Amino acid sequence: MKMKKGWKVLSTAALLAVLAVTGCSQTAAPAPQDTGSNAGAAPQQEPAGQADMTAKLRLNLKTEPPSLDPPKGFDSTSNEVLNATMEGLARLDQKHVPQPAMAEKWSVSEDGKTYTFTLRDSKWSNGDPVTAHDFEFAFKRILDPNNAFPSAFLAYYIEGAEAYNKGEGNADGVQVKALDDKTLEVKLAAPAGYFLHIITQPTFFPVNKKVVESNPKWAENASSIVTNGPFKMEDWVHDQSVKVVKNDGYWDKDSVKYAGIDWIMVNDENTQYQMYKTGQLDMIQTVPIDLKAKLIESGEAKVEPEAAIYYYRMNTQMPPFTNANIRKAFALALDRKLLIENVVQGKQIPALAHVPIGFPEPDGTDFREKGGDFFKDNDVEQAKALLKKGMEEEGWTTLPPVTMTYNTSDTHKAIAQVMQEMYKKNLGVDVKLENKEWNVFLAEQRARQLQFSRSTIPADYGDPINFLELFVTDHPGNRINYSNPDYDALVAKIRNTADEKERFGLMHDAEAIFMNDMPLVPVYFNTKVFMDQPNIKGILRHPVGTLDYKWAEIEKK
């Protein structure tokens, strides 16, 4: 399929600026070493009224967090709670740049491969000191093959990590070492200028070695969870609510200007919106589809960029998606512009490739703009021809049944229904729809049990390789049994290429292989649509990174 060049990136200046400073290339230096004066600095925001130190932020998680064990809870719901209650070596600031957190400073060797972190004095919520030994234990625990944590791949940049995780090495070979209680040394397999951004991800939060070793179920209830972040656990009623309060033992407690957070779990967008309108919620992260355009136009709902893609995965070992031409037919048969304008309505951009907008090349251009499109939107005639060709290749006169699965949500349901109509109209294919609650959906998708399933993939860190590495053979992020030896070899080469111009060229080559195989249906490049109450200030929404409530303020009414 010929790639269409010259695609214009729309409204991405802010996102490009953000990613340019988060370490998207080897030439982007790590955060300055003289960062002590910035550590814990509050976000710059418009002048606020007097903060209500006794108020609690009232939010909606929508659903039960799958896990509050950092490397196990590798999803947006779990990460939202984890980022409030725990903290790693670095934390993203208001400019989305890694700044000292549990580490008060760090140094990087001349070859860019050895990071030495000096920890500050800090305590766990049970009073124990947070030590470099906790970090060493946590980092190696991420990789323990017996744990099978879904986020383990993020640590593969560390020397010896991948071998240990794949059962080809041992924990002693993982080059993470506590030199003493306050000094942690991490050696990388190859230079990675975005490593500091990677370790702001909740996967890399420390865990209390003593607590974890004494209680395997430590992260399952409020009474046993031990944390080190701005807030500590107060109450967790499973499938109903999570409550946290300010952690007075946190090293930067003076930056926390309110009493805590109360999350409810209401997975209905209309109910959530009514709770917001009646003052029962301080912020919502989605708005009802039928009101979205109006709320955005009026300025009540805000839109911010996000380096993320919304797509449907096709399981390459489940017919009919065993055939590449049929997979391509399903990708080409959608009218994304129509879907965005009439259903999603969040100023998203049609996705005609895999890697989202917002990753700068070494020359400053955008990866997506340089890579271009891999197919045309709403190319119905080509889609029909590809479907016919694929069925002939398989000897099918009738297409095997297709089921689209999405997790329970009004928006996901509406998108799936429109896609269902488009497949019927454009391909003559009857597609069945099914929805599953988030925990069940996620477990089945990770187990590769779903045939055609929804995903939103935000960047875990600021580099295109994050999206490409997910689909190497047997990667935990793969979930669709996709396998191509040429693709695997290219991704491995990218990981070990230090020259940035060459590395970016290889990433374009890898994406071209992937899109020719087309194991997913790209739908759109995402945005964040949200509403904050007028008296809520300082919630940080990172284009690449987890929502951060540390610096939020609730003004007195």
C-alpha positions, -999 to 999 in steps of 0.1 A, spaced: 0 0 0 15 33 -10 22 59 16 8 93 11 33 119 19 29 156 28 2 150 55 -2 182 76 -2 180 113 -30 200 129 -29 219 161 1 201 175 25 230 184 19 226 221 24 189 220 56 192 200 69 217 224 62 195 253 78 164 239 108 183 227 118 189 263 108 155 278 138 138 264 126 124 231 160 120 216 196 112 227 204 149 221 178 160 246 198 162 278 184 148 310 170 173 335 197 197 347 218 185 376 214 218 394 177 210 400 175 213 438 159 247 436 131 234 413 124 203 433 88 203 445 81 236 428 44 243 424 30 247 389 28 282 376 -8 291 372 -31 321 371 -34 339 405 -58 319 427 -79 327 456 -72 313 491 -67 276 491 -90 256 512 -66 234 532 -95 214 547 -112 205 514 -110 172 496 -110 168 458 -140 148 446 -133 127 415 -146 98 395 -125 67 388 -154 52 369 -144 17 378 -124 -4 403 -86 -1 398 -73 -35 386 -43 -33 410 -25 -8 433 7 -28 431 27 -4 408 40 -27 381 8 -48 381 -16 -19 379 -5 -9 344 -36 9 333 -49 45 334 -73 38 364 -47 22 386 -21 48 376 -43 77 386 -45 65 422 -8 53 423 5 87 411 -13 104 440 -2 79 466 33 69 456 64 86 440 94 75 421 129 89 417 116 117 394 83 134 389 71 154 359 67 191 366 43 217 351 64 219 320 63 180 317 100 177 324 114 151 349 124 168 382 139 154 414 113 136 436 125 107 458 159 114 444 171 148 453 197 148 425 213 125 399 243 123 376 247 107 343 280 92 330 297 106 299 286 76 278 249 82 288 246 47 303 251 49 340 227 69 362 236 75 399 207 87 420 211 103 455 179 98 476 165 124 499 154 117 535 118 104 532 96 79 549 69 53 540 34 59 554 42 33 581 72 53 593 99 32 577 127 51 558 126 49 520 160 35 509 179 27 478 175 -9 487 137 -5 483 143 8 448 167 -20 439 142 -45 452 113 -28 433 131 -26 400 142 -62 401 107 -73 412 93 -56 381 113 -81 360 109 -113 380 94 -137 354 74 -154 382 54 -121 387 46 -118 349 39 -80 354 25 -65 322 47 -34 324 80 -53 327 91 -44 292 95 -7 303 126 -18 323 143 -35 294 165 -5 289 184 -16 320 214 -39 314 204 -75 321 167 -67 325 153 -84 294 173 -115 299 161 -119 335 125 -113 326 126 -138 298 142 -165 320 176 -163 303 193 -145 332 190 -138 369 183 -110 392 220 -105 400 226 -97 363 202 -68 364 224 -37 367 205 -19 395 224 -16 427 220 1 460 255 14 468 243 24 502 210 35 518 209 67 499 226 59 466 211 39 437 231 31 405 214 20 373 233 10 342 215 9 308 222 -15 279 224 15 256 220 53 260 184 64 262 179 102 265 143 96 276 152 73 305 143 99 332 109 103 316 104 65 317 111 63 354 83 88 362 59 61 351 42 43 381 58 10 372 90 24 387 76 35 420 94 19 449 78 -7 472 86 -13 508 107 -44 507 99 -55 542 61 -51 537 60 -69 503 81 -98 515 60 -103 546 26 -99 529 20 -110 492 -15 -94 493 -2 -60 507 -17 -40 478 -52 -54 480 -67 -34 509 -64 1 524 -53 -13 557 -22 -30 543 -11 -6 515 21 13 524 29 43 502 54 72 500 36 99 479 17 131 485 -13 112 498 -18 80 518 -46 55 517 -75 61 541 -103 38 528 -110 15 498 -144 0 494 -139 -23 464 -161 -14 434 -174 17 452 -148 42 463 -112 51 472 -103 77 497 -68 92 504 -56 119 528 -26 142 528 5 124 538 22 146 564 53 124 562 58 132 525 90 151 519 73 179 500 41 181 521 41 219 520 33 218 483 0 198 490 -26 225 495 -57 204 503 -68 176 526 -72 146 503 -91 130 474 -124 110 474 -129 89 443 -162 73 435 -168 47 408 -196 57 385 -193 43 350 -221 62 333 -212 95 315 -246 111 319 -248 103 357 -212 116 361 -220 148 342 -251 155 364 -230 150 395 -205 175 381 -233 200 373 -248 197 408 -214 202 424 -209 167 436 -177 162 415 -149 187 411 -136 174 377 -147 150 350 -125 134 323 -152 127 298 -184 144 289 -216 130 273 -214 126 235 -246 145 228 -233 175 247 -196 174 238 -195 197 208 -217 223 226 -196 222 258 -163 226 239 -177 254 218 -189 273 249 -155 268 266 -170 249 295 -152 217 284 -115 220 276 -95 202 250 -58 194 254 -34 174 232 -24 138 240 2 116 224 -22 86 221 -41 65 196 -76 50 197 -78 18 177 -92 -17 174 -68 -47 177 -73 -77 153 -62 -110 167 -40 -124 140 -46 -160 151 -84 -158 150 -101 -160 116 -108 -139 96 -79 -117 109 -54 -144 101 -54 -128 66 -36 -95 61 -57 -84 32 -89 -88 52 -73 -69 81 -65 -41 56 -101 -41 43 -113 -35 79 -89 -6 83 -98 11 50 -136 7 53 -141 34 80 -150 70 75 -130 85 104 -137 121 97 -175 113 99 -169 94 131 -150 122 147 -173 150 136 -206 132 145 -197 109 174 -164 115 192 -164 153 188 -132 161 206 -111 177 179 -93 144 173 -74 137 141 -80 107 119 -54 80 124 -40 67 92 -8 53 108 2 38 141 26 63 159 7 94 170 14 130 164 38 147 188 73 131 186 100 154 172 126 141 148 163 151 153 157 179 128 127 192 147 100 180 123 73 157 136 77 119 132 41 115 120 44 143 94 76 128 81 62 93 80 29 104 64 -2 83 59 -2 46 51 -37 45 36 -66 67 26 -96 73 49 -129 58 38 -113 40 8 -144 18 3 -136 5 -32 -101 -6 -22 -115 -21 10 -140 -42 -9 -113 -54 -33 -90 -64 -4 -118 -82 13 -126 -101 -18 -89 -110 -24 -85 -121 12 -115 -144 11 -103 -159 -22 -69 -165 -6 -85 -184 23 -111 -202 1 -139 -187 21 -173 -180 5 -187 -167 38 -166 -145 62 -161 -161 96 -181 -144 124 -166 -111 137 -172 -98 173 -161 -63 183 -155 -61 220 -153 -28 240 -152 -20 277 -184 -5 292 -186 31 283 -212 53 265 -185 67 242 -170 33 233 -205 19 227 -214 47 203 -181 44 184 -186 6 181 -221 10 168 -211 35 141 -182 12 131 -206 -17 129 -229 3 106 -199 13 84 -188 -24 81 -223 -34 71 -227 -5 46 -192 -5 31 -182 -42 32 -215 -60 36 -202 -76 68 -224 -82 99 -203 -75 130 -215 -85 165 -209 -61 194 -202 -70 230 -192 -50 260 -174 -61 292 -166 -44 325 -130 -30 326 -113 -56 347 -128 -85 328 -121 -68 294 -85 -60 303 -78 -96 316 -93 -112 285 -75 -89 261 -41 -94 279 -48 -131 277 -53 -127 239 -88 -141 241 -105 -113 222 -109 -113 184 -115 -76 176 -111 -53 206 -108 -16 215 -77 1 229 -65 35 237 -27 36 239 -11 67 254 26 70 254 44 57 285 74 79 276 83 104 249 97 84 221 81 66 191 98 33 200 72 31 229 45 23 203 66 1 181 80 -21 209 45 -32 220 41 -55 190 72 -75 190 65 -113 192 51 -123 226 55 -88 241 29 -84 269 15 -53 251 10 -73 219 -23 -90 229 -31 -100 193 -5 -127 186 12 -105 159 46 -118 149 70 -108 122 107 -118 125 118 -88 104 99 -64 126 113 -80 157 149 -77 144 144 -41 134 130 -31 168 159 -48 185 183 -28 163 165 4 171 170 -2 208 208 -4 203 213 24 178 228 55 194 228 78 163 195 96 164 191 102 127 197 66 119 175 54 148 145 75 136 150 62 101 148 27 114 117 35 133 100 47 101 111 14 85 96 -6 114 63 13 112 61 6 75 64 -32 80 38 -31 108 13 -11 87 18 -33 57 8 -63 80 -20 -41 95 -28 -60 127 -49 -31 140 -75 -6 128 -63 29 137 -93 52 144 -80 85 157 -52 103 174 -66 112 208 -72 144 228 -81 150 264 -116 165 269 -124 175 305 -143 199 328 -129 215 360 -151 233 385 -142 271 386 -126 268 420 -103 239 410 -67 249 399 -35 232 392 -44 197 380 -16 186 357 -25 168 325 6 156 307 5 148 270 28 119 279 23 109 316 -2 102 343 -27 128 357 -11 146 387 -31 160 416 -1 169 438 -3 206 430 -40 210 427 -58 237 447 -94 240 459 -102 277 463 -125 287 491 -159 296 478 
